[in-house]
Amino acid sequence: MANEKVCNSCGIRLVGNGITFFKCPVCGNEEIGRCAQCRDQSVKYECKKCGFVGP
């Protein structure tokens, strides 16, 4: 599916418990999606709009 939401860190499809979505803390334009595993392990993510990298 074209508009399927995926984890910004690992790329898996975001469904189920433990997922989260938030706007980039720097530019506020890009929606960041995170799976439970990447959140728990503090895997880095990158904003595709401004390049911000977060834990």
C-alpha positions in Angstrom: 0.0 0.0 0.0 1.3 3.4 -1.0 0.4 5.3 2.2 1.2 2.5 4.7 3.0 3.8 7.8 6.4 2.3 8.6 9.0 2.7 11.3 11.4 5.5 10.4 14.2 3.4 11.9 13.7 -0.2 10.7 11.1 0.1 8.1 8.6 -2.4 9.4 4.8 -1.7 9.0 3.4 0.1 12.0 0.5 -1.8 13.5 -0.5 -3.0 16.9 0.5 -1.9 20.4 3.6 0.1 21.3 3.9 2.2 18.2 4.0 5.9 18.2 3.8 8.9 15.9 5.1 12.4 16.5 6.2 15.5 14.6 9.9 16.1 14.1 11.1 18.0 17.2 13.2 20.4 15.1 11.1 21.3 12.0 7.7 20.1 13.0 6.9 19.2 9.4 7.6 15.5 9.1 5.7 12.8 11.0 8.0 10.3 12.6 6.7 6.7 13.2 8.4 4.3 15.6 7.8 0.7 16.4 7.9 -0.7 19.9 11.2 -2.5 19.5 13.1 0.5 18.1 11.7 2.7 20.8 12.7 0.3 23.5 16.2 0.0 22.1 16.6 3.7 21.4 17.4 3.1 17.7 18.2 6.3 15.9 15.8 7.8 13.4 16.2 10.6 10.9 13.8 13.3 9.7 13.5 13.1 6.0 12.7 16.9 5.7 15.4 18.5 7.8 17.9 15.7 8.5 17.5 15.8 12.3 18.7 12.5 13.9 17.2 11.5 17.2 17.5 8.6 19.6 
